[in-house]
């Protein structure tokens, strides 16, 4: 009896460890990057008079998270060999041997497939613009770490994030509810897309030496450590200008409580200071805190919009 119980408990431990490995591969702490544009775009549509379709909102949210998770998984599998030694960022489960690259790659394709299936229904709701955004998003997710010219190996990674996890994410979510586009939706895309790009910039600045050794040309490598810090500051601070600036079509984005988003400004300034002071593994904390800031900006903007 005791032997059977011990075997059962060991099996439970194995299952727990495998679940932890899958969670590490999917990087759940970065999935808010995909959540933020959907909630901002949907809230903007509600502010502009749309009757929110909760099923469409849920489907868009799930599809966005699946694409982000699939991109993370595909990146883990693609980088298995390159990241096996000298890594100072969060571990890659494939490089550590916790999961095989083939397992993780299949899981990534599964995420993309589920996102595609959900996208078919969303296309029926939103038409050609959603079809274009969906197909481009899936292609970009696959091309980020795969193919002959992976986006993650070039200076275009931050631009990719601004477009897909900012402009497309907010504008697409807004379109699904309004079947229209607005200047405020584009501005909202920048408000969440710029700090999302800052997250990637932290990652690439941390990994500059390893990436150079692997022959990569990320934006951090191209512009150098100091200018990466200046760009990081711009990516974090420009959203506050967009929210508060009295430009036609833009200033109305912040609703009746525009001061809510600037409540996070001291935290943003602290992160800029932390970026310039960081080195090695200390960049990991800056990265995760930047993700928290991006989500806080999105959440407070939504709160301002509903007031």
N, C-alpha and C positions, 0 to 999 in steps of 0.2 A: 504493500500500500504506500509506504514511504517512498519507495523507488518510483512509483508511478507519479506521485505528487512532485517529487524532485524533477522528473522529466518534464512534467507539465509546466512547472515554474521556469525551468530553463528555456522552454519553448516560448513562454511569455516574454522572457528577457530578450531572446533573439528577435522576436517580433517588435519589441519596443526599440531595440537598437536599430533595426532596419527602418522603422518609422522615423526615428531621429535622423538617420542618414538621408532619407528622402526629403525631410523637412529642410535639412541643410542644403541639399542640392537645389531645392526650389527657392531658397532664400526668402522666407516669408516676410522678413523685416523690410524688404524692398518692394513688396507687392503693393504697398500704398501708392507707389508711383503710377500704377494703372488705375487705382480706385479714384484718385483725386480728380482727373479730368472728367470722368463720368459724372461724379456728383456735382461738380461745378457746372458742366454743360446742362445737366438736367435742371439744376436750381435756377440757372439763368433763363431757361425756357419757361419755367413756372413763373418767374418774376415778369416775364414778357407776355403772360397770359395763356400759356399752354395748359391744357388739361392733361396732367401727367399720367401716362400709361405705365403703371407699376410693373407690368410684365415685361415691357420693352426696356425699362430701366434695369430690372434685374438681369435680363438677358445680356444687355450691353455691358453691365458690370462683370458678369461671369466671363463673358468672352474676352474682355480686356485683361482680366486677371489670368485667364488661361494662356493668352498670348505672352504675357510677361513671365509667367511661370515656365512656359515652354522655351522662351528665350534663355532664361536662366539655366534650365536643364541642358539645353543644347550647348550653351557656353561651357558648362562644366564638362560635358563629354568631349567637346572639341578641344578643350585646353588640357586634357588629361596628361598628355606627355610633356607639354611645355611647362605646366605648373607643378610637375612632380618634385622639383627641387627649388630651394631658395625662395619659396613663397612667403610673403609677409602679410598677405590678406587672409580673410577667412578661408579655411581649407576647402579644397575641391574633393568631393567624396570619391570621384573616380581616381584621382591621383593618389589618394590615401588607400585605395583598394577596398573601400567600404561597399561600393557598388561598381559593377562593370560599366565601361563606357557604352557598351551596347544596350544594357538595361536602361541607362539614363537617356540615351538617344531615343530609344523606343518610347519612353515616357514623354519625352519632348514632342515627338511626332503625334502621340496620343493627345496631348494638350492642344496642339495645332489643329488636329482633326476635329476635336470637340468644338473648338472655337469656330471652325469652318461650318460645322453643322448648325450651330447657333446662328452664325452669320447668315445662313440661307434664309432663316425666318426673319432676321432683322432686315435683310434686303427686301423681303416682301412688304415690310412696314415702311422702309425708308427709300427704296428705289435705287437708282443708279449711283448717286453719291455714296451711299453706304456700301454698295458693291465695290466701288473703286477703293474706298478707304479700307474696307475689309481685306481685299486681295493684296493691296500694297502693304498692309500691316503684317499679314501672314508671310509675305515674301521677305519683308524686312526682318522679321523675327528669325527666319531661317538663314538669311544672308548675314546677320549680325556676327555670327561666329563660324559660318560655314561657307562653302563655295570657294572659288579660286581667289577671290579678293574680299575676305571678311571685313565688314564695316568696322569691327572692333580693333582691327590692326591699322586703321587709317585715322587721319585727323577729323573724320566726318562723324565720329560717334556721338559727340555732343549735339551736332545738328540733327542727327537721326532722332535723338531723344526729344528735342524741342518740337520737331514735326509730329512724331507719332504719339508721344506721351504728353503733348501739350496741345498744339493746334488741331491735329486730327481728332484727338480724344475728346476735347471740349466741343469743337465744331460738329463732330459726328453725333455726339450725345444730344446736342442742342437741336440738330436737324431731325433726329428721330422723333422728337417731341413736337417741334414747331413746323417741320418741313420748310424751313427757311434758314437764312444765315444772317448774322448781325455783326456789327463792329465790336459789340461787347463780347460776343462769343470768341472772336479772334483775340481780343485783349485778354479774356480769361484763359485762353490757350497759352499765351505768353506768361501769365501770372503763375501758372502751375508748371509750365514747360521749362522755364528758365532755371528754377531751383532743382528740377529733376535732372537737367543737364549738369548742374553743379555736383550732383551726387556722382555722376560718371567721371567728372573731372577730378574729383577727390580720388576715386579709384585709380585713374590713370596716372595721377601725380605720384601716388604711393608706389605704383608698380613701374616707374620710369626705367630704373636700371634693368629690371628683369625683361621689360618689353624691348628695350634697346638691344639686349643680348639676344633676344629672339628675332630681331630684325623688324620689329613693328615700328610704325610711325604715328603714334597717337598724337592728339593735339598737345598734350602736356609736353611731349618730347620736342615737338616742332617749335613751340613758343618758349619753352624753358620754365624752370621752377618758379622764378619771381613773377613772370608774366602770367603764369597759370594762377598764381595767387590773386593778381589784379583781376583776371577774368572771373575767378570764383567770386570775388567781391561784387563785380558787376552783375553776375547771374543771380546773386541773392538780393541785391538792393534795387535793381530795376523794377521788379514786381511792385514794390511800394510806390514807386513813381507812377506806374500804370494805374494802380488802384485810386490814387489821390489826384492825379493830374486832371485839370478842367478841360479836357479835350472832348469835342462833340462825339457822342456815341460811346465814349470810354468812361467818363466820370460817372455816368448813371449806373455803371456796373456794380458799384460798391453799395448800392441801396441807401437806406437811411442811417446806417451805422458804419460809415467808412473807417472810423477810428479802430474798429475791431482788428483788422489785419495789421495795422502798425503796432499793435500791442506786442507783436513778435519781433519788432525791429531790434530791441536790445539783444535778443537771443541771436539774431542774424549777425549783428556786429561782433558778438562774442565768438561766433563760428568763424568769421573772417580772421579775427585775431588768432584763433586756434589753428586755422589752416597754415598761417605763416609760421607758427611756432612748432607745428607738427613735424614728425619725421618717423620713418619706418612704420611699425605697427600702430603708432598713435593715430595715424590717418584713419584707422578702422573706426575709432570712436567719432571722429569728425564726419565720416561717411554716414554712419547710422544716425547721428544727430542732425545731419542735413536732411535725411529722409524724414525725420520727425518734423523738422521745420516746414518742409514742403507740404506735408499733410496738414499741419496746423494752419498754414496759410489758406489752403483749400477749404478746410472746415470753417474757419472764421469768416472767409469770404461768403460761404454759403449761409452762415448765420446772419451776416449783414444783409444779404439779399432777401431773406425771408422776413425781416423786420418791417 
